[in-house]
């Protein structure tokens, strides 16, 4: 049976296509669902280092957890040390019935601002009954101890990611090795305890400290993999599970990055096509090939003479990768390229780099990204494997092929030990997957996490329903303005209602994507911002008034 396709219909029209059947939400145990348990030891107070969003009542706390645990999540015998997790919360506007944990992805992304942004995005009926809690994962943000590597690593102008010869490749490789060594020297024992399972155990410690028998969870991007792992480790602690823009559960990080680079290429091709259809606004070419040629010519020019002595080809890549994460960024990126190529004006390009590119402040996030990725799964130790894959990848996906390889190259010589990929399923050596109700959401044109991973995750979670945003351009869909998607999410969180599960590996519900962005020559920032954090970066919350 074909998946149903819905546009932005009314709530009634959407809900008649959903079925409840058996309850999709796990029942709470030991207390009424209308009575919220008192927090179990957390001292909530004003946030000193992050601001609330709008009128949201944001509060902060810290939670001490063990540095190391055994496989069952208990403190490991004989190992000392603790971690201080920084938490945030926005209480329900009415009587709290549920608590939702939120993770924005990364890995390496600080998460505390997402309590306020998520609560603000919710419709009133969810805001009234939900406490929303977020946290900075161990090692990043305000959690301590922190992961520290080398803040000078991103100082411009950096080496071109596309090596001109063997000597240039050797220099890039040496830089990656130096960075891995700096992370080990400046961080210490924490690097051995930052796998996804460690953070999943931290999440259950947060649940317990909140005094909750079960929690709801909303995870975007890498947060989808974190939610997959948490629900496998603690299936009885999950009430509702929303996994958005998902990481393929069958693809460990090295393989995932190869696949991602090709998806980033497809998304960039979509951007080049859009620019060509608005040649009157940007003057970069009337067909996608002309626009692509203009971009790569600019890249070569910047290798010879960086814009304002700051933006070379690598800085350019670090900024324009945003087009593969959010269609909302397309007008600003196109305007910046047009200004430099047609008018010789560097300012918009430099501004784009300042907003989207990496700098000294990226050190902790990048270190957190590497700390998880390099130890979550095993990486090739023979550089010839990396080189051969990069050469092939660059031929197929020049937009970010080499760039993505170097972004992950410190994992080739990472100091902490790598472990086996946490594979969910019912096969030999796999971890039994969560079999309760779950909602998987994904946009078809997402460049950061290819849509094929959403189908893989649906197949691994027997109780999951998959909602596809057909033609969607944004990495991170739930509660971001697609009426069809948001009403399905609301129905699930409020009433436990999921779309009926289709046979044959089809999407269970297909929602029409939002319109493409309109061209603009304005130099103002777009309505969405994007963090560059490898294969699982995620757009930051939109500014007030955004619908993208």
N, C-alpha and C positions, 0 to 999 in steps of 0.2 A: 504494500500500500504506500502511495506517495505521502510524504510529510505534508501536513497542512501548511498553508502560507497565509499569514495574517499581516495586514498593514496596521496602522495606528488606530484601531477601532476603539469603541467605548469599552469600559470595564465589563459590562454585561456581555458584549459580543465575544470578548476574550474568554470569559469564565465559562460560557456554555460549551466551549471546546475542551475544557479540562475535566478530568475525572478524579474523584477522590478514592473510591474503592477502599482498600485497607488504609489506615492512617499512614501518611507519608512522614509524619514527625514522630520521633521516639517519645514515649510517655515519660514524664518526670516521675521520679520515685521518691516516696517519703514526705512529700509536701504537696499542697494544692498548687496548681499552675497559676492561680491568681494571687498567691502569697509569695513574696520574694524573701528568701532567707537573708539574715543579716550577714554582712561581710565577715569573713573569718580571719581577721587580724590585719587588714589593710587600713592604713591611716590616710584617708583622702583629704587633700587640702588644695589651696590655690596652686596653679602651675607657675613656676618662676621663670621658665625659659621658653615656653611656647604660648602663643596667644589663642584665645577662643576665636571661632568663626561666627560672624554675625552675633546673634543673641544666644548662641549655645552656651550652656552652663558647664564649662570644662573644668575638670579637677584632676589632680595627679597624685600618684603614690609610688612607692617602691616595694619590691618584693625580693627577698633573699632566697636564692635557690642553690643547690650544690653545683660546683664546677663540673664534677664528673658523676655519672650514674652508671649503674649496671643496666643490662638489657631490659629489665622490667621497670626501669624508671626510678628505682630506689637509689639512694646514695651509695656509690661504690665503696666497698670496704678498703680501708687503708689510704684512701686518697683524700687530701684536705683541699680546702679552698672553696670559695663561694662566688656567686655572681649576683650583682644587684640589677634587677630588671626595672626599667623605668616604664610606668604604666600611665594611661590616661583614661578618663571616663566621662561620658555625657549621660546623666540620668534621664530616665523617661520623663516626659512632660506630665504624665498621669501616674497611675499606679503600675509599677514595673511588674510585668508578668514573665519576661524573658531577658536573658543577657546574651548579647552578640559579641564575639571576639572578631576583630577585623585585622587582616594582614594585607598590605598593599603590594607585596611582591619583592623584587630584588633578585636574588638575596643581597643583603647589604643595605636595604632601605630602612631608615628610621620610620616607625609607624605611628607615633603617638598623635600626630595631627589628624590621623584618619578617624579617630573616634568622633571628633567634631564634624568633619566633612561628611562622614557616612550618615550620622544622625540627621544632619541638615538635609541630605539628599532624600531621606525617607519620606513617604507620604505621611500625613498627620496621623492616620490610624496606626502606623507602626511607631512613629515617634512617641505616641502616648504610652505604649506598652513595652518599649525596649530601652534598657540600658545598653549603651554601646561602649565597649572597652577595646582599647588598642594598646600596643606596647612596642618599645624599641627592642628588637631581638638582641640576644647576647652579643656583646662586642661592638654594637653600633649605636648611633644616637647618643642618648644620655645614659644608657646602660653601661655598667662598669664591671670588670676592667674593659678597656676599649682595645679594639684592633687598630694598631698603628703600623704603617709601613714606611712610606717616603713621600711626604707632602710635595717635594720638589719633582716628583716623577712626571707630573703633567705640565711643568713649566714650558711655555712656548719659546721657540718653535721646536716641535718634536720631530724626530726622524720620520721620514716618509714611510708609511706602512707597506708600500709596494717596493720591495728591494730591487735596486737597479742591477745588482750583481751579487756574487757570493759574499764579498766583503761587507756589503750593506746588510745582507741577511744575517751575517755573523754578528754585526754590531747590534742589530735589533734583538737577536737571541741573547747576547750578553746582557742587554738592558733588562730583559725579562728575568734572567737568572739573578741579577742584582736585586731586582724588586722582590723576588721570592725570598731572597736572603734577608732583605731589610724587614720584611713582614715577620720572619721568624725571630730576628734579633730584637725587634722593638715591641713585640707582642708577648712572646713567651708561651707558657703552658696552655693558655686559652685556645691556641690554634688546634690543639688536639681534641677539642670538645665543642666544635661548632657545626657538626653535621645536622642535617635536617631533623634526625631523630632527637638530638639534644633540644632543639627548639620546640619540637612537639611535646617532649616531656615538660618543658617550661610552661607551655600552654596549659597542660593539665594542672600544674602547680598554681597557675593563675586562677583556673576554675575553682580549685579547692579553696584558695584564699578568698575568693568571692563568696564562698559559702553556697555554691550552686552544685546540685546533683548532675545537671546537664547544662550544656551551653549550645547556642547557635554559633555558626562560623561562616564568615564571608571572606573568601580568599581570592585575590586577583593574581594572575600571572604566576610567578613562583609560589605565591600564596596558595595556589590551587594544589601544587604538589605537597606543600606543607599540610594542607587540609586532608589530602589523600593519606598521608602518613599518619597524621593524628587520628583520623577516624579508623585506621587499621589497628593502631595501638590501643585506642580507647573507644571501642565501638559503643559501649554502654554509656558513654559520657556525652554523646552527640544527640541533640534534639533535631536540628536542621543544619543542612550542609549546602552552601552555595559556592560553586567553584567556577570562576570566570576567567576566560582567556587562558586556557589551561596548558600546562606543560605535559608533553606526551609521557605517560607513565612507563612506556616501553622503550624510552630512548635516554640512556645515561648522558651526562653532560657533554662529553666530547662529541658524540654522535649528534646530540641535540644541536650543538653549535653549527655543525656542518649543514644540517637541515635548515636551521634558522637563517643562515646566510643566503640561501636560495629563496627563502620566503621574503627576506628583506629586499632582495633583488626584484621579486615580483611586485612588491609594494612600491618600490621606487619607480618601476615601469609604469605603474598606475599614476604616480605623481607626474612623470614626464608626459604621459598622455594628457593629463588634465591641463598642464601648462600649455601644451601645444594647442588645445582647444580654446585657450584664452590668449592666443598670440597677440591680439590687439591690446591686451593689458600689459603683457610682459615682454613681447618682442624677442623671444628666445627660439622661435621656430614654429612652423605651422604643422609639423608632424613630430611624433615622439622621438624619432631618431635624431632629428635636428636638435631637440632640446637636450637629449643625452649627450650629443657631441659638444654642445655648448658647455655643459657641466664639466665634462672630462677635460676640455680645453682649459677651462678655468682652473681645474685642479693642477694641470701642468704649469700654468702661469704662476700659481701660488707656490709651487715647488721652487721656481726660480726667484720669485720676489713675493714673500708673504705679505698679505694685506696688513697695512699699518705695522709691519714688523712683528705681527702677532699671529695671524691666521695663515698657517701653511696648509698643505694638503691633509695632514692628519687632523688638525684642528677643524678643517672644513668638514671632514667625515664625521667627527664627533658632534658637530652641530646639525648637519643636514640629515643625520639618521632619524631625526624626529619625524620626517615625512613617512616613515614606515610604521610609526606608532600611532599617529593621529592625523586624520584628514584635516582637522582643524588648524594644523600648522602650515598647510600648503600655501595659503596666500602670503604669509610672511616670508617663508623660505623662498618662494618664487620672486617676491619683490626684492629680497636681498641679493639673489643671484642676478636679477635684471639690473639692479643699480650698479653692481660691480662690472658686469659684462658689457652693458650698453653705455653706461655713463662714467665708468671709472671711479665710482663712489664706494669707498671701503666701509663707510660707517655702518650701514645696515648689516653687512656681513660680520663685522666685529661685534656688533650688538647681539647678533644671533649666537655667536660663539660665547659671549658672556652669559647669555641666558641658558643655553642648552649644552655647551661644551664642558669639558672637565677642567678643573683647576685645583689649587692646593686643598680646597675644602672637600674635594672628591676623595681624598685619601682614605678616610674611614669607610665610606660606602664601598669603594673599590676593594679595599682590604677585606671587608665583610663578604663581598661577593666571592672573592677568591677563596676565602677561608671555608665557605660552604661548598662551593663547586669542586675545589681541588680535593676535598676529602669525602664527599658524598659518593663518589664513584672513582674507578681506576682510570688513569690517563696513560697514553702511550709514552714510554720512556725513551724510545728511539726517535731522535729528531727527524730521521728520514721519513718516518710516517707523517709527521706534521708537515714537512716540506712538500712531499708528494701530494698530500691532500690539499694543501694551500694552492699549489700550482694549478691543480685541476679545478679547484673552487674558484680561483680568480678568473679562469677562462669562462666559467659558467656564470659567475656572479661577481663581476668586478666592483660593484657598488660598495660592498663591505667584506668581500671574501678574505683578503689579507688582513684587513683591520680587525675582524673578529678573531682570527687566529692569534694575532699578537695580544689581543685583549685577554685571552685565556692562556697564553704561553707560559706565565709563571707556574702553572700547574704541572708543567713538565719536570720541574725541579723543586716542587713544593716540599717544605721540611716535614710537615705533619703527614702521618700515614693516611692513605686512602683506604676506604672500605668498599664493600659490595653495595651496589645500587639497591635501594629499598624497593623491591619489585612487589606490587600487590597482585594477587591472583590466586588461583588454586593449583598451580603447577609445582613441581618439585623445587624446594628452596625458596618459594615465594611466600609472602605474608598474606594471610587471608584478608581479602578486601572487605571494607564496610558494606554491609548488605541492606542497610536502612535506606530510607528515602533521601535522595540528593538531587540537586538541580545543577546541571552543567550548562554554561552559557558561553558562546563564542561567536565572533564576527568572521565572516568568510575571508575578508581581505586583510586580516591582522598579519602584519609582517613580523612581529616579535615572537609570537607563538603560532606556528602554522596550524590551520584548522584541522588537519588530519589528527592531531593529538587529542582533540575533543571527542572524536569518534572512538579513539583508542580508550580513553578514560571511561566513556559511557559503557563500552564493552566490558571493562574491568569491574565496574560497579553495578551489580545486578539490580539495585533499586533505583538507579539514576534515570532521569529524563534529560534529554539534550535539547536545548533551545538554540537555534542558529539565527544570527542576524545576517540575512542574505544581502551581500553587497556592503556590509558594514566595514568602515575604515578605521575604527577605533580599537585600540588595545585596552580593554576594560569597558564592559558594556552595561552591566547591571547598575541601576539607579543613576544613569547618566543621561536620561532624556528620551530614550526610545520607548514610547508609550506601551507598545505591545510587549516588549521584554519586561519593562518595569511592572506591569500589571501581573505578569506571570510570577515574578519574584515576590511581589506583595501577596498574592494569593497563597503562595507556598509558605511564606513566613507567618502569615496571619492564620491560615486555615489548614495548612498541611496538604494543599491541593497541588498535584503535579500533572503535567500533560500525560496523556495515555502513552505508554511505551509502544513504539512501532516495531514491526518485525523487519528483519533483513538489513540491520545496520543503518537504517535511515534516521535522519533527525526526527525527533518526536514532535517538534513544533518549529516552524520557520516564520520568522518575523521579517518584514521588509526593512531594509536598512534606511537610515536617515539620508536626506539629500546630500549631494556633494557640496563642499563649501563654495561660496561665491568668490570670484576674483576680487582682489583689493590691492591697491598700491599703497595703502597706509603702512607706516612704519611702526605702528603700535603693536604691542605684544598680542598674540592670538589669545583666544579665550581659554585655551588649554596649555598646560606646561607638561613636559615630558622629562623623566629622569632617564639618563643613559646608564643602565646597569645590566649590560650583557643581554642574555637571551630572555630575561624576564623583567626588563624595565617596564614601568607602567606610567601612564600619564598621571600627573598630580591632579588634585581636585580642581575643577574649573572655577573661574572667578564668578561672582554673582552675575546672574543674567545669562549665563551660557546655556546653550541648548545642544552643543556638540559633545 
